[in-house]
Each structure stands twice: as structure tokens, then as C-alpha cells.
Amino acid sequence: MGLRHKKASAGGGHSTSGISPNSTNGTSGTSPDISENRPSWRRDPLEYNLDRSWDINAAPTTRVFNLTSSEIQAAPDGVLRPLFVINGQFPGPLIRVNQGDRVLVNVTNQLSNGTSMHWHGFYQNGTNWMDGTVGITQCAIPPGESFLYDFTVKQFGTYWYHSHFSSQYTDGLVGPFIVHSPEESKIQEMYDYDQVVLLQDYYHDLSAALLPGYLSSGNENAEPLPDNGLIQGTNFFNCSSYDSDSGYACDQNSTRAIFNVAQGKRYRFRLINTGAFGEFQVSIDNHTIQVIEADSTLVHPVTVNRLPIHVAQRYSILFHANQTTTNYWFRARMNDYCFSDQNPVLDTDVRALITYTNSTSDPAPTESVDWTYALDTACEDLAPSSLIPYDPLPAPQVDITYPIEISFQIGDFALDKAYINSTTWVPPAIPTLNQAVAGLQVNNANFTTSGVSTAFDSSQLVIDVPTYKVIDVLINSLDEGAHPFHLHGHQFWIMASGAHGAFNWNSYPTLNMTNPMRRDTITVDAFGWALIRFKADNPGLWALHCHISWHMEAGLLMQFQTRNDIMRGWAVPSDVLALCHVK
């Protein structure tokens, strides 16, 4: 039932670049002795250092990437387990492009089950069938097959990509996707180095092995709890946490991530929570941080000591390496206050090393000091009111408001399923996009009814917005846990939110319309609510769902069908349709 309060006790022209590590300048990155000894399946963390010589003003070009998903045995934290990898390594490779580039990504599936790839946060305007959402915009890519994703990037900022098939991304199919733009020049003077940082909760078992117990009769939605957390795909784990007969093979040979910094330099860390369940609270001992980006929206700098980042969210933070030249902890504390129980092997204090001296030594406790500012005991985002977009964009007047309720309910056979209103989502065999386009082509009136659609089966809650409208969605949580809700294909304005109670409809005329925060993932707290607004101007079928892996599998997803007037002229590409017919 969500994160719950714990019970007491390149250049112009045509480019065909594959994915390869980027060169770096300066000293930011992982120390050489760690890099040289890394196993072949562990991705070189230097790849996540963004070369500042990248030409953000380059003319739009075509960039080609190849991603192959496969399964290996690996031990990112010392515990050996089956791990899903991309191009033989974990985490996934960096994809880096410019706004306006055409991106071709050939995804080859060498797994035993189907897969897909979703480009998290991208609008996919005009290419809805490239969104990568199994059951909505495509069928899964079958084992042994390949599929070419082809789309043009129309925005810029910090994004990521991941499998959108079942809970599969939980097992390793994640990677960063960075888009540059000439508009970045106005903030680039604020920092000397640019670094991608992946955060994720981590399990020692495949998600497919954990799912049956989670979805079983009588479980009452007790989510599987992480066993560890990773930074840049690595962390230390204490093997003695497991008994000798635990069944886990563990070697005390793993390490924490290391970030080298140079005295006096300024650093941008692009934080991405690629996890399945856990919220992190990020801080750097002895260093204040400034938030300058949230979900790809640049914001005026906000100084904080700790930053909460929920599943699927992204933040860019700045810090100045102006302390004594020694080592300090970078902390990503997992907020277990939001869990319903405790995992005895989980150390929630997930850490990496900030080193001024290219050293792997742990910081001295007297020199690296955590902030006395208390850890958050709620599962909430950084207050939207504190985030002011750098580029003002007034919110338009609303045309239609749709209240929705999210809950978990125990039904037949004592199964505890997730609901939006009265619908629990089950992926259909034929994607809803395919169904809608076919229906519109034959002028089936069921596919053009404004409001809750009657064209799909009972496991699909689809709100149909046939022509351009401005939509408000009031998300009311009737659940005791927090939920990070993500809207595909759009950014939304956060018009209002509350940690408890109900939205005051009398406040509608006084909402901030001038420059409210815009993002694509918002945390709705336990028994809380959020009012989000978006322009329903992007044609297609777009998911709105909780990004906690377990909750999507329990059914916490709905869709918007928008701009039928444009979709009526569509033909789903033959290669997309063919995915549903591969034997």
C-alpha cells in the first residue's frame, strides 16, 4: 500500500555513434585503482562523467544506439544473483544527445521473457508507439527478436530509460539519458564538472521470484523490502548479515562508489532514482547543496542540506568543493520510515565517497560530519512552492477536472489489488493504442466518447479527451502509503498538494497560475492529494501510474486518450503491429 509509515517497534550531420564511454576532463570520477579492478560486467563509472566539450549548439543530427538485454550472474554488492544487463554491463550505458536530434535505438532481447524500453519523461509527440509501454503502446519484444525505436527529442534535461514490461527494470534494465540544448548555456557557468549519479534500491532476488508472494492471497500488500541500495550500480554489503545456510553466495569484495573532486571546483550531480520502491534522502557531509533541476525543469537555485528523491524522479544538485582536502561521505539514506516493516539485512545508510585526495579511505568521523538537520519522517517531495522554474510558463485556464481515487482493496480469493477508482489495471494482449487507432479508423463511436471510455475492457480505465483541452487531475489517496505518480508524454503543472485531508474547492480561483512548478513525477503522500494540470495536446494513449514496481503489477495505472482528431489519421507502423504477432 505504498511507502507506509513504519509501525512502531557529437557534431552536425549524420552520426552513427554506438554507445561508448565518454571522455572526461578534470578529476571527477572513480579512482583509477577501483576502475582497473572492476569485473567485466560492471560499467566503467567514468562513462557517467559528462565531457564539458560536448557541443550543445550542434545542428540536429541522427544518433544511433544499440542496446542488447541479457541475463548474467553478477554481484553488484558482493551477493551473487541473476542480473539483467544491457550490452553485458550494469548499470545501462549513457545515452547522450542534443535537443532536436533524431534517435534510433535498436533493442535486442536476449532474455527468456519479453521486454521493452521506455524513454522516461519524453513527450514522444507524434511517435506515441515509441513510448515503450507494454500493453499500452506496444506488445513486448519477444525473446530473440529486435525492435528499432525511432523518435526525435523535443526537450532537454536529465532523463532515464528502463524496461516497461512487468517489474523487469527492477532487475537491472536501467540507464541514464541526457539531452543538451543551447538553453543550458545560461546555467553552465554555475559549475565546472557535470556528473550523472544513479541511485537505486536493490534486491538479492529476481523480481519475478518476489512477485508471486507479493500478489498472493492474504498478503495484504506487504511489498518486498530492499536488501541494499546502490550508487552507480555498486555498494558494500556485510556478508555476515546472512546465515551460512541462507542460500546466498556472498564475497566481501565489493566497494562503494567514489567521486574524485578538485579543491575549489563546482560540481553538478544529476541524480536519478532508478529504483523500484525506496525514497532516498541525499546529502553530502560538510557541503551544502543547491537544487537547480527537477524532472528536467531548470529551477532557480534552492539551497538545502538534504534532498528527498522518490522513485523515477530526477534532480540536479550543485556543490562547491571548498572544504579541507580529505574524504567525505555522499549519503543517500533510504527512508525506511516509509516502509511497513524492517529488513534486518538492509543498511539504509547508502554511501559513496567524495574524495579530494584520490583516496579510497573511509572519512574520519571527526572530519566528515552528517548534518544535524533531522531526517525526514514523511514520504514527501521537496515542497513544490520552493521550486521556481527558471523559464516562466504560466498555467493555462482549466477546461475539465477529473478527480480520481487510488486505493488498495481486498477482493476475491483475499487478493489485495491496487485500484484507481474502481479499476485495477491488467496489461491487455492487444495494446490500447492499437485498439484505439483501429476503432477510430472505422469511426467506432465508442472510441470518441469524452470522459471515461467504454471502448476497452473492464481492466482499462481510460479517460478520452477527443480534442484539445486543459485537464486537471485531482489525485486523492485513500491509501496509507505514499505513491510517486508519473504521467507519460507530458509535463504537468503542480497546482496544489496536501499531505492529508482534502482539496479545498473554494481555493480554485486563487491557485498560483503565474509560474507553478512543472515536472512529470509527483509523490502523493499517505491519505494525501495532489492537483496537477496538463495540456491534453499530445495525441495518443498515455499512462498515469504509480512508479513503484510492485504497485504497477498490482494494477495502479490508468490512461488518457488524447486528440482523437489527430489520431484518426494515424496508422500504427507495421513493425509495431508485428510485435503482437511474433511467434
N, C-alpha and C positions, 0 to 999 in steps of 0.2 A: 504494500500500500504506500509505495513511495519511500522517500527518505524520512524516516519517522523519528520523533523524539525518543531517545533511548529510555527504556523503562528503568526505574530506579533499581538499584542494586549496582641575350643574343643580338643580332643586328637586323637591318631591313632585309627584305627579300624572302625567299622560301627557305625555311630551315627544316631539316630532318633530324634534329638532335634527339637522340635517345636520352635516357636518364643516366647521368653520371655525376660523381661528386663535383661540387663547385669549388673553385679555388678560393682561397681566403687571403685577406691581408690583415696584418696585425697579429695579436697573440690570443685572440679569443678562441676558445675551443677546448678540446680534450687534450690532456698532456700526451706527448709522444710515447712515453713508456706504456701507457694504457692502450693507445691505438695500435701499437705494434704487436701487442699480445692478444688482441681480441680474436675470438673464433671467427671462422669464415662467414657464419650466418649472422653475425652481429654487424649492423650497418655502421660505417665509419661516421661518428658523430660530427666530424668536421664538415660533412656534407650539409649539415643544417646551419652552418655559418654562411650568411648571405654576402657575397662579394659586393662591396660598395662600388665597384667599377661597372656594374650592370647598367646598361643604357636604358633609362626609364623613358627616354624620348624617342626610342627607335620606332620606325614605321611598323604598322601591323604586319605580322608575318604568320606563317603556318608552322606550328611546332608539333613534332611527332614523338610520342612516347609509347613504350611497350611495357606492359605490366603482366607478369605471369604469377598466378596464385598457386601455391602448392603447400603440402604439409611436410614438416620435418620434425625431428626430435631435437629440442633445444632447451637451454636453461638460462633465461634472461636474468634470473636472480639466484641461480645455483640449483634450483629444483628442476629436474628433467621432466618434460611433459611434451605432448604433441603440440605443435605451434604452427599456425598458418602464417606463411611468409609471402612476400612479394619479391620476385626476382631473386629468390633464395635467401633473402635477408630480412631482418626485423630491426626496427620498425620499417615502414614503407619508404620508398625513395622520395626525395623532394621533387615536386613539380613546380617550376618557376616560369612565369610568362609575364607578358605585358597586357594591359587593358587593350582590347581590340584585336588581340591575336586569335587566330583560329587554332583550336587544339584538337589533335587527333590522338586518341589513346586506344591502343589495341590491347584488350584484356583477354588473356588466355587462361582458361580454367583447367588446372591440373589437379584439382581437388576431387574427392569422391562424391561430393554433392554439388548442386548448382551454386552459382554465385552471381554477383553483380557489382557495380561500382557506382556509388552516389557521390556527387560533387557538392559537398555540403556548403550551402549558402549561395550557390549560383542561381541566377534567375532562369536560365535556360529559356529565355524569351524566344519563341518560335521553334524551339527544339525540345518541347516537353518530353518527348520519347527518349531523350538522352539523360533524363534525371536519375535513372538507375534504381528506381524504387520498385522492387519485385511485387507484383500483384496490382500495381497502380499504373506504372508507365512501361513496364516490360515484364516478360517472363524471365526466369533465371537463365543464365548462360550454362548450358549443360556441361558435365564433365567431358574433357577432351575437346571442347569447342572454344572458339574465339569470337569476340564481338568488338566492333570498332565504334567507340564513342567519338562523335564529331560535333563540336559546338564552338561558338565564338564567345569569348569572355567580354562581358559588357560592364564590368565593375572592377574595383581594385581593393586590395587589403589582404588580411590574413584569413585563410580558409583551410579546409582539410578534405580528404576523401576517405571513403570507407565502404565496405560491403554493406548492402542494404537488403540482405537475404537472411531471414531469421535472426538469430543472435550472433551471426558469424563474425562480425567485426571485433567482438569481444576477444576472439582468439588470435588476433594479430593483424587483420587486414585493414590497416590504417596508415595514413601518411599525410604530410603537410602539402598544402597547395598555396603558393604565394603569388599574388598578382600585383605588379607595379604599374605606376601611372605617373605622368608628368606632375600630377597634383601632389605627389609625395614630396616634391622639392621644397614645399613650404614647411615641412617638418624635419627633413633630413639634416638640417643644420643643428638639430637638437641632440644628435647622437653621432658617435664615431664608429660604432660597430652594430651590426644587425644580426640577431641570433634567433632561430626557431627553437622552441622548447616544448617537447611533447610530454604531457602528464597523463597517466592513466592508472586506474585501479587494475589489479591483476589477480587472476585465479590460477591455481595449480592444476585445475581440471578443465577439460574442454567444456564449453558452454552447453554443447549438445548432451553431455553427460549430466549436467546440473539441471537442465530444463525439466526433465520428467518429474523430478522430485518437487520442483517449484510449482509446476502446474498440476500436481497430483491432488486427488480427492482429500479434503480435510486439511490441506496445508495452510489455508487462510493467509496466503500471500506473504509468507516469510521468505524474502529474497535471499538468494545465495550471497554470502558476505565475502568480500575480497580477502585474499590471503596476504596481499602485499600491495605496494604501489611502485610504479616505475617512473623514472625521469630519463628521457632519451632512450627508453627501452631497457634500462638496467637499474639494479638496486642490490643492496646487500640483504641477505636473508639468513637468519640464525637457524642452522640445520638442527640444532638441539631442541628446537620447538616441536619437532616431530619425534614420536617414539620410533624405536628401531623397527617395529612391525607396522608402520604407517602405510607402507606400500610406495612411498615416495623415495626416489633416489636423489640425494642432495649432496652437493660438494660445496665446501666452504671456500669457494674460489671466485665469487662474484664481487663486483665493485660498484661503488656509486658513480654517477656521472660527475664530470669535472669541467668547470668553466674557468679557463685562464683569463685574467683581466690584467690590464696595464694601468699603473698608477696615473690618476688624473684623467683617464678616458671615460667617455659616456657610452652606455650600452642600452640598446633596445632589445628586450626579450619578448618575442612573440609567443605567448603562452597559449597552448591548445589543449583542452581537456578531451582526450580521445577515449575516455574510459566508458564503462558500462553502467556504473551505479553511483560512485562516490564523488562528493564535492570536496575540493581542496581549498585550503586557506594558505595562500602563498605569501612569504615574507623573506627578507634577506637580513641576517643578523647585522646590526650596526649600520645598515643602509636604508634610508627611506626610499620609497619607490613612487613613481608618478604614472598614473594611467593615462595613455594617450589614444587608445583604440579599444573599442568593444564591438565584437562581432562585425568587424570590417568598417565600422563607422569611426572616423577620426574624431576625437573629443578634445576640448581644452584640458590641459594637464590638471589632474586631480591627485594630490599628494595623500598617500595612505601608508600605514605600517603593515597592514595585512589586506589581502585581496581575496574574496571568495570567488571561485570559478567552478561552475557546475558543468555537468556532462554536456559536451558539444559546444560549449562557449569558447570564445577566444578573447584575449586581452593582450594589448601591447603595453609593457611597462618600461619605464626608463629608470636607470640608477647611475649615480656618479661614483666611480671607483676612486674615492677620495679618503679612504681610511688607511690605517697603518698597514704596511706591506706584510701581511700574513695571510692566513686562511680563515674563511668564514663559511657558515652554513647557509645554503639556499634551502629553505624549508617549504614543503608542500604538505601541510598536515591534513590528513584525511579527517573529515568531520564525522567521527563515529557517533557523535551526539544524535545525528540524524538516522542512525541505524536502529533497528528494532531490537537488536541483540548484540552480543560481542563474539568475535572470533579470537580465541586465545592465541593463535599464531600471528595475528596481524599487529604489526607495529605501525601505528598511524602516523608517526613522525617520519615521513618520507623526506629524505635529504639528498642534496647534491653539494658539491664542494665549489666554492668560489675561492680561487687561489691567485694571489698577486705574485707568487714566487715559483710557479710551475711545480708545485709540490703536491704529493698525494697524502700528506699527513693530516690527520684529523685536527680541526682547530682546537686551540687551548680554550677550555671553558671560561677562563677569565678574560679572554680576548674576543671570542665570538659569543655575543650575548643576544638571546632572543628578546623580542620586545615584551615589555611588561603588560602592554595592551592585551586585554583578555581575548582568548579565542572565542569566536562567535558560537553561541549555543543555539542558534537558529539556522535554518537552511534557506537563506535568503541571498539575493543578488546584492551587489553594490547598489545603493539607492539610486534609482533612475534619475531622481531630481539632481543628483550630484554630477551626472554626466551630461555635458552640454555639447552637442555636435559642433565640430569645427566649422562645417559648412551648413549654415542655417537652411532648413527646409520646413516651412510651415505645414502643419497638418491640415488637410482639406476638410470641408464640412462633410459630415457623415450622411449617407443615404439610407442605410439599413443596419440594424443592430440584431445580432444573433446571440442570445445567451445560451451557453452550453454548461452542462454539469458533468464533472468527472467523479467517478466513484469505483469502488470495488464491491462486488456483490456475490454472495454465496448462492449458487443456483442448484440445478440438477446434479445429482451424484456428489454433493458437497464440494463442487468445484468453485473456487474463488476466482472470478474473472473481472477484468477491467472493463468499464463502461464509459462511453461518452453519450449522455442522455440515456437512451435505452438500448444502445447498440454496442456490442463487443466485436471488434474487428477480427476477421479471418481473411487471410490473403486469398483472393479468388483465383481460379485456374486461368481465367482469361482476364488480363488487366482491365481495370475500369476505363482507362484511356481508350483501349481498343474497342471496348463495348460502346463508349460514348461516340467515338468518331463514326463507327458503323451505324449507330442509331441516328445520328444527325444527317448522315448521307441519304438515308431513306425517309427523312422527315418524320421520324418516330416522335410523336409529341411528348412521350414520357421523358425524353432526354432534354426537353426545353422548358420544364416547369420551374418557375422561380421558387426558391426556398428548398426545403428538404425534398430530395429527389425520390421518386418512386420507381425509377428505371432499373435499380440494382437490387440484388437480393438483400435479405434482412441483416446480413453481416457487414453491410456497407452503409455508413452514414455519410452521405454526400449532399452538400448544400450547393444548389445550382444557382449561379449568378449569370444569367444569359447574356446581358450586356454590361457595359462599363458602369460600375458603381463603386462608391467608397463604403467599405464594410467595417463595422465594429464587431468584435467578438468579445463577449464578456465570459471569461473562463472562471467558473465557480467550482472550487474544490470541496467535495464532501468527504475527502479522504484525510487520514491522519498523517500522511506523508507529503513531502514536497515533490514537485514534478517539474523538470526542465522541458518546457514545451517549445518545439521547433516548427516553424512554418516553412515549407518548401516554396521556392520560386519567388519569394518576396522578402523585403524588409518591412517591418511594421513599426508604427509609432506606438510608444508606450504612453497611453493617455492617462492611466491611473492604475494603482495597485494597492492591495492591502493584505496584511499578514493574518487578518481574522475578520470576522463579521461579513458584511455585505456592501456592495457598491451603493452609494447614495445617489439615486437617480436625479435628485434635485440639484446635484452638483454638475450635471451635464453642461449647462450653459457657461460654467466658469472654468472648464478644463483648459489647460495650457495648450493653445493652438500655435504659439509663436515658433517654437523650436524644440518640441519634445524629443526625447531620446529615441533613436531608431536602432533596432537590432533584429536578429532572426531567431533568437532563443531566449526565453524568459522563464525564470523559476517562479512557479506558483506555489506558495507555502501551504503547509497543512491547514486545511479549513480556510484558506485564503482565496484571493481572487485577483484577476488582472483584466484590464480593459485595453485591448490592442486594436489598432486601426490600420487598414491597408487598402491600397487601390487594387480593386479586382480588375486589373487591366492586362494581365498576363494570361494568354489563353492556355487552357489545359486542365489537367487533373492534378491537384496539389495537396499533399498530405500535411496535416497538422497533427502532431503526435508528441507524446512524452518520449524523450530520447534515452530513458533508462531501458537498456536492452530487454530486461525481464518484463517490463511493463508493456512494451510493444508486443511481445509474444503473448502477453495476457489479454491483448486486444485494445490498448489505449491509443487509438488512431481514428481520425476522421479525414474527410477530404472536402476540398472546394473545387467545383467545376465552373470555370470562368470563360467568358467571351465565346459563347456558342456561335455568335455571329461570325467569328473568325474561324473557329474550329470546324464549322460546317464545310468549309472549303479545303480541309485537310485530307491528306491520305497518309496514314501511318506507313513509314518506309518499309519496304519488303523485308529488309534484313531484321527489323524489329519484330515484324509479324512472324518471321521464320523461327524466332526463338521459342515460340509456343508450339512448334510442330517438329522440332528436332527429336528424333527417337534415340 
